[in-house]
Amino acid sequence: MNLFFELKINDKNSLMFFIPSDVEDKLNYLFYPTEVINLFDQITVVLKTDETALELAEDSIDFTIGSLYHNLKDISELPSIYKVGDVARLCNIDFYHESEDILDIPSCILWNNQQTMTFLYSQQGKIYLDISPRYPWLSEDREESKKSDDFFSFEDYIRDYKPIKIYELSQETIDQWRAQCSHFLKHVEKPSGIKEYDND
């Protein structure tokens, strides 16, 4: 995998975007992969820190960098009734119990996979990148999931819940990320009929 794109959070932490360097290793969700980087090529998003590298998403460029760009242009305000760092826990409770009263925060969600949920939101004038654990068996059959060697109950998840990383981002960082995403997306191959992101 080649590091294709990097967004610095601070001096020691980054969001890193990887895409296979060989065409035969690439995956495109709509077309046959080519040497040209396409909007629908699969890309892997990783949080890199001094201690670890944590995968946050594996999806198309459109749904990773494109989604991030849209959110950076219009950052959602987290209602004051919600605590910073507690959003994923509340989302997981709603999803697990299949509540009809789902939290009104879908625009805060950047990405999610089986292990993590990543949010971008503001509250009281501060901007946060919130990376928190997702209960791994939310979308799995309840009885089948218990057969997994590393299974733990939803009650254990709630009891032990804590965010993985909460970063407070400066407006300067947000502006830099927007510029980098915009530059990258302008140079990605797009099918005819797909408008430029800056024209949204």
Secondary structure, DSSP 8 states (H G I E B T S, - for coil): -EEEEEEESSSS-EEEEEE-SSGGG--BSSS---SS-BTTBEEEEEEE-SS-EEEEEEEEHIIIIIHHHHHHHS--B--TTS-TT-HHHHHHHHHHTT-SS--S-GGGEEEE-SSEEEEEEEETTEEEEEEEE--TTTTS-HHHHTTSTT---HHHHHHH---SEEEEE-HHHHHHHHHHHHHHHHTSB--TT---GGG-
